[in-house]
Amino acid sequence: MLERETELITQIIVESTLGDRGTVKLNEVLTADVPRGIKVFMMAEVMKMLEAELRQSPRLLHIAKGFGEADSGERAVVRTLAAEYAFERNEYLAMVENAVHFLENFLCRPQWTLRELFFEKSDRITLDELVRKFDYTVDYAYYRDVLIRYMRMNGIRELTAEQGKQLIATIDEAVVRQHSPRELALLTRPIYEFLLFGDATMTRPIPLGAILIFFDDKNMTAVREYIERICAVRSRTQLSLNELIGILEDLYEVESEVKKEIEQSEEELLQPDAEPQPLDALPSAEGVTQPDLGGASSEAPPTETGQPPSGEQAVETATAFSSQSEAGERRSIDEQPAVDVTAVPTSELEKESLPVEKERPTIAQADVLVEFAHERSTKQRHSFMLKFPERTHHNRTGSDPSRLLGDIHAAFTEAQRTRFIKKIFKGDENYFFIFLSSLKDVTTWRDAQPYLRDLFEMNNLHHLAPDVIEFTDAMHAYFHPELKNVE
């Protein structure tokens, strides 16, 4: 997939850790300047080998398994021993190659990689096995946090391959829906960090193929096709984070406009026709001025001899006159402008206001945009159901629903943001953004409190912990900015 890049990364890791030596300890690798995902993979592999060796010991077979203290004690011992494990050269080279290929696959297509990791040997996996499998990963921590938490809360001890596939896809879909275009682009940062070996800036590009595979793995086909088309027009085979953010923001802006046009068209089509007036409501014939039919008189015209017409001539003349009148009325009606009976009557204020012309986007006609907008408009909106259940926000007495809140990210200083991500969100910046995005429709402090309680409960945080109190105070100040001015 990215052969040239993976070969270069493998070479850098080997040269910076093993060099020309014949052996290297895992401890040396853990302290070296190599990608974090490589270290985690190697630690998990060594622990797996040592646990298999320990289970074959006749004495250890007498120790009961399945108890929390025994299992946690065994893993603590294994982890300590693993750090001192010494790799032979050939063994280490194979380990590095496997680690690089695994990390490349996991970062670019996490859904596919997790399915392969969980169900490579069986179509079922237990919760304990799932926890151990997640030891191989460190990026995209929301998969681990949400999936394990969901299984424990619902008492699920085992997953089938089909259930696992659906849950992983549901988690990804929920996360994506909670992200703004910029945040969605920043989800790819681990790919940039890996391929650029930690020297990832907003302007350094990586191969376009890695980005396309990432969105394809999330079943965001329309987004992938749009990025691919834009890069083809611009003759770009590589993409920086800044460029990716710009492309996604353009796509979402056009998609929003197309979605509004679709909704307006649907409203017009579904609008009921005007009801016909009853006969008794029609105006009477009295006082109604007949239309001018080209000077024709209501009296019967005289004959050629100048004498009044006879009875038979009068009937023929009246019939012709009637036909002429009907034809004249039809011409008069046809000349009048057609009335749109489906149009909503405008108020006097609307009549006085000048019409505003909508500027149509220049690329709104692209099939991918219309398809993408229609696809999103037909699906129901749902929030991060597995982590933050959607709640109904009521307008309570004393709250102003029209009150505009500021940027929620501005509720924290840079120092607070760094500390909260580390202490409350387990060092996962994506997790932090997901939580703040889940509050985008919340307008009152009272509605925000259940979200905070869920967050602290899921992460086993005590409500009296200093960081928790400070985080709660910052969120309270965000929903009540007027309190900042109270001395």
Salt bridges, closest charged atoms under 4 A:
GLU5 OE2 - ARG4 NH1 3.86
GLU28 OE1 - ARG21 NH1 2.96
GLU51 OE1 - ARG55 NH2 3.86
GLU51 OE2 - ARG75 NH1 2.91
GLU51 OE2 - ARG132 NH1 3.01
GLU74 OE1 - LYS65 NZ 2.35
GLU84 OE1 - LYS25 NZ 3.43
GLU104 OE1 - HIS101 ND1 3.80
GLU120 OE2 - LYS133 NZ 3.13
ASP135 OD2 - ARG75 NH2 2.56
ASP135 OD1 - ARG144 NH1 3.65
ASP139 OD1 - ARG36 NH2 3.57
GLU158 OE1 - ARG124 NH1 3.17
ASP172 OD1 - LYS218 NZ 2.71
GLU173 OE2 - ARG177 NE 3.42
GLU183 OE2 - HIS409 NE2 3.74
GLU193 OE2 - ARG189 NH1 3.91
ASP199 OD2 - ARG204 NH1 2.93
ASP216 OD1 - ARG224 NE 3.46
GLU228 OE1 - ARG224 NH1 3.06
GLU243 OE1 - ARG236 NH2 2.85
GLU255 OE2 - ARG376 NE 2.82
GLU261 OE1 - ARG360 NH1 3.62
GLU348 OE2 - LYS351 NZ 3.75
GLU375 OE2 - LYS379 NZ 3.57
GLU390 OE2 - ARG381 NH1 3.25
GLU414 OE2 - ARG417 NE 3.87
ASP441 OD2 - ARG381 NH2 2.62
ASP447 OD2 - HIS393 ND1 3.80
ASP447 OD1 - ARG396 NH1 2.89
ASP454 OD2 - ARG391 NH2 2.57
GLU457 OE2 - ARG149 NH2 3.89
ASP467 OD1 - ARG419 NE 2.96
GLU470 OE1 - ARG419 NH2 2.33
GLU482 OE2 - HIS480 ND1 3.09
